[in-house]
Amino acid sequence: MSAFDAATCPTCSRGGRDVQSLPRCERRSDSRRSGRDVRLFPVGFLWGAATSAHQVEGDNCGNDWWRFEALPGTIAHGDVSGPACRHYEWFDRDFALAAGDGHNAHRFSLEWSRIEPARGRFDVTQVAHYHAVLASLRRHRLAPIVTLHHFTNPLWIADHGGWESRETVDRYCDYVRFCAREFGGEVDWWCTVNEPEVYAFRGWSEGVWPPARRDDSAALAVIANQLEAHGRAYRILHEEDRIDADGDGKAALVGFAKHHPQLEPARPWFPLDVLRAHLERRVFNDAVEEAAITGVVDLFIPGARRIRRRVPELAGSLDYLGLNYYTRWKVRMLGPEPHVARPGARLTDLRWEIHPQGFEQALVRVGRLGVPILVTENGFADASDSFRSHALVEYLFHMERAMARGVPVLGYLHWSLLDNFEWADGYGPRFGLYRIDFANPERPRTRTRSADLYASIVRANAIDDQVLADVGLAL
């Protein structure tokens, strides 16, 4: 049996069988259904959307991002997260919107600084809040996919070395153990860290996120520490979470979310562009993903201290890999911009290339690791909601093509349910299936055409010719 044949959807794991031992779910193109060409997804496929605490909750004043936003010039247009989407208050309404659209899963993050505002002190009020969030998800029949670290840190972590320090790995593991014991009875899907490579390079190499450092060696150390933290958290979660919350025979499915852009030389005939694209693919994509299989962290970029570390807990530490895919970058060695979009390409509002074929390529490449894939983020900055529907169908079409090629995809989570605070880009980029009026203190939600389109796919568990016609596509 090939690596691609080794996994299937969660509903096929009844009776406690290991995900890796299962046959692949049948997928087919069925032209007999209502006379339409239908691309069906597996029974039990996870459909939903994703958020993160700091981007939507509001008033997360105890973490390093809140402090960073107050510094002049750090966030586009002088934005601050402030009340964000007021999701902290209105989570139940938001989950009702998702459930009404047919979603069966939702990814969100626990805010570490709320749960543990000081080392070893856990806030019972905030813990109760997240129990209420999980209860709401259960009422709305949304499987919770819980991220434990999504870019933000308590100030007591940030002020004592942050993720450059190996001590932070220990402190994070204490927090993970608490969460596993406290919430394990309500959670089966755990995502330990989100995009360790993005987090490290944005904060420690480019210096545009906290702590605003420009030190490539430190960036590599941060990636290594987050990978070690994932490996140790994987063992802790399986040790502490022994309760099967949804009755599918698995008490804990643990992975991390990995940003996987397509990185190609801008000028394939120019050796330096080819070299840079290779080096970036190696450190940004391959080395991070392979470390969770082999247990060996091996990170190198020119001019920085190489890190090679064997972490026994990291080996075989993925029940699934969370794939975040957005775009393709053309890589240049010389020039003012190292990453550019292909000339003439369709672009999002962030000037990211719309490249659905790259989504299929990323899924196939990651699928070779031999573990199931959950698409934990994919979306488009589109303030006018003019091209998101078209692009979404293209991307889902290519995801289905990857699945037909044998890639074990368990589900798809759209980024994002709501317009939100997009880190250093502030409130400019609009990724939401639901529009938020940030000028209105009440933060009203407005449904987009994209939400309608996505709901029709989710409810049918399929892409059919009517969906294609609705967005003017013939694939």
C-alpha positions in Angstrom: 0.0 0.0 0.0 1.4 3.4 -1.0 1.8 6.3 1.5 -1.1 8.0 -0.3 -3.4 5.0 0.3 -2.6 4.9 4.0 -5.1 7.3 5.4 -8.8 8.3 5.2 -11.4 10.5 6.7 -12.1 10.5 10.5 -15.4 8.7 10.2 -13.7 5.6 8.9 -11.7 5.2 12.1 -14.5 3.6 14.1 -13.4 0.9 16.5 -10.1 2.6 17.5 -8.1 1.6 14.4 -5.1 3.8 13.8 -5.6 6.4 11.0 -2.5 5.2 9.2 -3.9 1.6 8.9 -7.0 2.5 7.0 -7.9 2.2 3.3 -8.4 5.3 1.4 -12.0 6.6 1.1 -13.6 6.1 -2.3 -13.7 9.3 -4.4 -15.2 9.5 -7.8 -16.6 11.7 -10.5 -20.2 10.7 -10.8 -22.1 12.0 -13.8 -25.3 10.2 -12.9 -26.2 12.4 -10.0 -29.1 14.7 -11.2 -27.5 14.6 -14.6 -24.6 16.6 -13.4 -20.8 16.1 -13.4 -20.1 15.7 -9.7 -16.8 15.6 -7.9 -17.7 14.0 -4.6 -15.7 14.2 -1.4 -15.5 11.4 1.1 -18.2 10.8 3.6 -17.2 12.5 6.9 -14.9 15.0 5.1 -14.3 18.0 7.4 -15.6 21.3 6.1 -15.3 24.5 8.0 -13.4 27.8 8.6 -10.6 29.0 10.8 -9.9 31.9 13.2 -7.2 32.7 15.8 -7.8 34.3 19.2 -5.9 37.5 18.8 -7.3 38.2 15.4 -11.0 38.0 16.3 -11.6 37.9 20.1 -10.8 41.5 21.0 -9.0 43.1 24.0 -6.2 40.5 24.3 -4.2 43.0 26.3 -1.9 40.6 28.1 0.2 39.4 25.1 3.2 40.6 23.2 1.2 41.5 20.1 -1.0 44.0 22.0 2.1 45.8 23.2 3.8 45.7 19.8 0.8 47.3 18.1 1.1 50.3 20.4 4.6 51.1 18.9 4.5 53.7 16.1 4.8 52.4 12.6 4.4 48.7 13.4 0.9 48.1 11.9 -0.4 49.3 8.5 -2.6 52.5 8.8 -1.8 52.7 12.5 -4.4 50.0 13.2 -4.5 48.2 16.5 -6.4 45.0 17.2 -8.5 46.6 19.9 -12.0 45.0 20.1 -11.2 43.1 16.9 -14.5 41.3 15.9 -15.8 41.0 19.4 -15.8 37.3 18.9 -15.0 36.8 22.6 -18.5 38.0 23.3 -20.3 36.8 20.2 -18.7 33.4 19.5 -22.0 31.6 19.8 -23.6 33.8 17.1 -20.6 33.2 14.9 -20.7 29.5 15.3 -24.4 29.6 14.5 -23.5 31.3 11.2 -21.0 28.5 10.4 -23.3 25.7 11.3 -26.1 27.3 9.2 -23.8 27.1 6.3 -23.3 23.4 6.8 -19.9 23.5 8.3 -19.0 20.5 10.5 -15.7 21.7 11.9 -14.1 24.9 13.2 -10.5 25.7 13.9 -9.7 28.3 16.6 -7.0 29.0 19.1 -6.7 29.2 22.8 -5.1 32.4 24.0 -2.2 31.4 26.2 -2.0 34.9 27.9 -5.7 34.6 29.0 -5.4 31.1 30.3 -2.0 31.6 32.1 -1.5 35.3 32.7 1.4 34.6 35.0 3.6 31.6 35.2 1.8 28.8 36.9 -1.3 30.9 37.6 -4.3 29.7 35.6 -7.3 32.1 35.3 -10.4 30.2 36.2 -12.7 32.8 34.5 -10.8 32.5 31.2 -10.7 28.7 31.5 -14.5 28.7 32.0 -14.8 31.0 28.9 -13.1 28.4 26.7 -15.2 25.6 28.1 -18.2 27.7 27.0 -16.7 28.1 23.6 -16.2 24.3 23.3 -19.8 23.7 24.5 -21.1 26.1 21.9 -19.2 24.3 19.1 -20.6 21.0 20.4 -24.2 22.4 20.3 -23.7 23.6 16.8 -22.2 20.2 15.8 -18.8 21.7 14.8 -15.8 19.6 15.6 -13.3 21.8 17.5 -9.8 21.9 16.0 -7.8 23.6 18.7 -4.6 25.5 18.1 -2.5 25.9 21.2 0.0 28.6 19.9 -1.0 31.0 17.1 1.8 33.6 17.1 1.0 35.3 20.5 2.8 34.9 23.9 2.0 36.0 27.4 4.2 39.0 28.4 5.9 36.9 31.0 7.2 34.6 28.2 8.1 37.4 25.8 10.0 39.3 28.6 12.1 36.3 29.5 13.7 35.2 26.3 10.6 34.3 24.2 11.0 31.5 21.8 14.8 32.0 21.4 15.0 30.4 24.9 14.9 26.7 25.4 13.2 27.5 28.7 10.1 28.6 26.8 9.8 25.1 25.4 9.4 23.9 29.0 6.9 26.6 29.9 4.9 25.9 26.8 4.8 22.2 27.7 3.4 23.0 31.1 0.7 25.0 29.4 -0.1 22.2 27.0 -0.3 19.7 29.9 -2.8 21.9 31.6 -4.9 22.3 28.5 -4.9 18.6 27.8 -6.1 17.8 31.2 -8.6 20.6 31.3 -10.1 20.4 27.8 -9.2 16.9 26.6 -12.7 15.6 27.3 -14.1 18.1 24.8 -11.3 18.1 22.2 -9.9 15.4 19.9 -8.1 17.5 17.3 -5.1 19.4 18.5 -2.8 21.7 16.5 0.3 22.4 18.6 1.8 25.4 16.8 0.9 27.5 13.8 3.5 28.1 11.0 6.7 28.0 13.1 8.7 29.1 10.0 6.5 32.2 9.3 6.5 33.1 13.0 10.3 32.9 13.2 11.2 34.7 10.0 8.6 37.5 10.4 9.7 38.2 14.0 13.4 37.5 14.0 14.6 37.8 10.4 12.4 40.4 8.7 11.7 42.2 12.0 8.1 43.1 11.1 6.5 41.1 13.9 7.4 41.0 17.6 10.1 41.0 18.9 11.2 42.9 15.7 14.7 41.4 15.5 16.8 41.0 12.4 19.0 38.0 13.2 18.8 35.0 11.0 20.5 32.7 13.5 17.9 33.6 16.1 15.2 32.9 13.6 16.5 29.4 13.0 16.7 28.9 16.8 13.1 29.8 17.1 12.0 27.3 14.5 14.0 24.6 16.2 12.5 25.4 19.6 9.0 25.4 18.2 9.6 22.1 16.5 10.9 20.6 19.8 7.9 22.0 21.6 5.6 20.3 19.0 7.3 17.0 19.5 7.1 17.1 23.3 3.5 18.5 23.1 2.6 15.5 20.9 3.6 13.1 23.6 2.0 15.1 26.4 -1.4 15.3 24.5 -1.5 11.6 23.8 -0.5 10.9 27.4 -3.0 13.2 29.0 -6.0 13.3 26.6 -7.4 9.8 26.9 -11.1 10.8 26.4 -12.6 10.2 23.0 -14.8 13.3 22.7 -16.7 12.4 19.5 -16.9 8.6 19.8 -14.8 7.9 16.7 -12.3 5.7 18.6 -9.5 8.3 18.7 -9.0 10.4 21.8 -6.4 12.7 20.3 -5.2 13.6 16.8 -2.2 15.8 17.0 -0.4 17.8 14.3 0.9 21.3 13.6 0.0 23.8 10.9 2.6 24.4 8.2 2.6 27.3 5.7 3.7 25.8 2.4 4.1 28.4 -0.4 5.3 27.4 -3.8 8.8 28.8 -4.2 10.2 28.9 -7.7 13.1 30.8 -9.3 11.9 34.0 -11.0 14.5 33.4 -13.8 15.0 29.7 -14.2 18.0 30.4 -16.4 19.7 32.4 -13.7 21.7 30.2 -11.3 21.5 32.6 -8.3 17.7 32.6 -8.5 17.7 28.8 -8.8 20.0 28.6 -5.8 17.9 30.9 -3.6 14.7 29.2 -4.4 16.3 25.8 -3.5 17.6 27.1 -0.2 14.3 28.7 0.7 12.3 25.6 -0.1 14.7 23.6 2.0 14.6 25.7 5.1 11.1 27.0 4.9 9.2 23.9 3.7 11.1 20.6 3.5 13.3 20.8 6.7 10.3 21.8 8.9 8.0 19.1 7.6 10.7 16.3 7.5 11.8 17.0 11.1 8.4 15.8 12.4 9.0 12.5 10.6 12.7 11.9 11.3 13.1 13.6 14.6 16.1 15.5 13.2 16.0 19.3 13.0 18.5 20.5 10.4 18.2 24.2 9.5 20.6 26.2 7.4 20.7 29.5 5.5 23.8 31.3 4.4 25.3 33.7 7.0 23.5 32.1 9.9 24.5 29.5 12.4 23.4 26.0 11.3 21.2 24.1 13.7 21.3 20.3 13.7 19.5 18.8 16.7 18.1 15.3 17.3 14.8 15.5 19.2 13.5 11.9 20.0 10.0 13.1 20.8 9.7 14.8 17.4 10.1 11.6 15.4 6.8 10.3 14.1 4.9 13.2 15.8 2.2 13.8 13.2 -1.2 12.2 13.3 -1.9 14.7 10.5 -0.1 17.6 8.9 -2.0 20.9 8.9 -1.4 22.5 5.5 -1.8 26.3 5.1 -1.6 27.2 1.4 -2.1 30.7 -0.1 0.2 31.4 -3.1 3.3 31.0 -5.2 6.3 33.3 -5.1 8.9 33.8 -7.7 12.2 34.1 -6.0 15.0 36.5 -7.0 18.5 36.6 -5.6 19.2 40.2 -6.7 16.7 43.0 -6.7 14.6 45.1 -4.3 12.0 42.4 -3.7 13.2 38.8 -3.1 9.6 37.5 -3.7 7.5 38.7 -6.6 4.3 37.5 -8.3 4.5 36.2 -11.8 4.1 39.1 -14.3 0.5 39.2 -15.5 -0.8 36.9 -12.8 -4.2 37.3 -11.1 -3.5 38.8 -7.7 -5.4 39.1 -4.4 -5.6 42.5 -2.6 -2.3 41.6 -0.9 -0.8 41.1 -4.3 -0.5 37.4 -3.7 -0.8 35.3 -6.9 -3.9 33.2 -7.3 -2.3 29.9 -8.3 -4.7 26.9 -7.7 -2.4 24.5 -9.5 0.2 25.2 -6.8 -2.3 24.0 -4.2 -2.5 20.6 -5.9 1.3 20.6 -6.2 1.7 21.4 -2.5 -0.7 18.7 -1.5 1.1 16.1 -3.6 4.5 17.1 -2.3 3.4 17.1 1.3 1.5 13.9 0.8 4.8 12.1 0.2 5.5 12.4 3.9 3.0 9.5 4.3 0.7 11.2 6.9 -2.9 12.5 6.4 -3.3 16.2 5.5 -5.8 18.6 7.0 -6.0 21.9 5.1 -6.0 24.2 8.1 -5.9 27.5 6.1 -6.6 28.6 2.6 -8.2 31.8 1.5 -8.0 35.1 -0.4 -7.8 38.8 0.6 -10.7 40.2 -1.4 -12.4 43.3 0.0 -15.0 43.5 -2.8 -15.8 39.8 -2.8 -15.4 39.9 -6.5 -13.0 37.0 -7.2 -13.1 34.9 -4.0 -15.8 32.6 -5.2 -14.2 31.9 -8.5 -10.8 31.3 -6.9 -12.3 29.1 -4.1 -13.8 26.8 -6.6 -10.6 26.6 -8.6 -8.6 25.7 -5.4 -11.1 23.1 -4.3 -11.1 21.6 -7.8 -7.4 21.2 -7.6 -7.6 19.8 -4.0 -10.0 17.1 -5.3 -7.6 16.4 -8.1 -4.8 15.8 -5.6 -7.1 13.5 -3.6 -7.9 11.6 -6.8 -4.2 11.1 -7.2 -4.1 9.4 -3.8 -3.3 12.3 -1.5 -5.0 11.6 1.9 -6.8 14.9 2.6 -9.1 14.8 5.7 -10.7 18.2 5.4 -10.6 21.8 4.3 -10.8 24.9 6.6 -11.3 28.2 4.9 -9.4 31.3 6.1 -11.4 32.9 7.5 -14.9 32.8 8.9 -14.7 36.5 9.6 -12.7 39.5 8.4 -10.1 40.0 11.1 -7.0 41.7 12.3 -4.3 40.5 9.9 -1.2 41.1 12.0 1.1 43.8 10.6 -1.3 44.4 7.7 -4.0 45.5 10.2 -7.6 45.6 9.1 -7.0 46.2 5.4 -7.0 42.6 4.0 -10.4 41.1 4.0 -10.4 37.3 4.2 -13.8 36.7 5.7 -16.7 34.7 4.5 -18.5 37.2 6.6 -17.7 40.9 6.3 -17.1 42.9 9.5 -17.8 46.6 9.7 -14.9 47.7 11.8 -16.1 51.3 11.8 -19.2 50.2 13.7 -18.6 49.5 17.4 -21.2 46.7 17.2 -19.1 45.0 14.6 -22.0 43.7 12.5 -21.5 40.7 10.3 -22.6 40.7 6.6 -22.8 37.5 4.6 -20.8 37.5 1.4 -21.6 35.8 -1.9 -18.6 33.6 -1.2 -20.2 32.3 1.9 -23.2 31.2 -0.2 -21.0 29.5 -2.7 -19.0 27.7 0.0 -22.1 26.6 1.8 -23.5 25.0 -1.4 -20.3 23.0 -1.8 -20.2 22.0 1.9 -23.9 20.9 2.0 -23.5 18.8 -1.2 -20.1 17.5 -0.1 -19.3 18.0 -3.8 -18.4 20.3 -6.6 -20.9 19.9 -9.4 -21.6 21.6 -12.8 -24.0 24.1 -11.2 -21.3 25.4 -8.9 -19.0 25.7 -11.8 -21.6 27.6 -13.8 -22.4 29.9 -10.9 -18.8 31.2 -11.0 -18.3 31.0 -14.7 -15.9 28.1 -14.8 -15.6 25.1 -17.0 -12.9 22.9 -15.5 
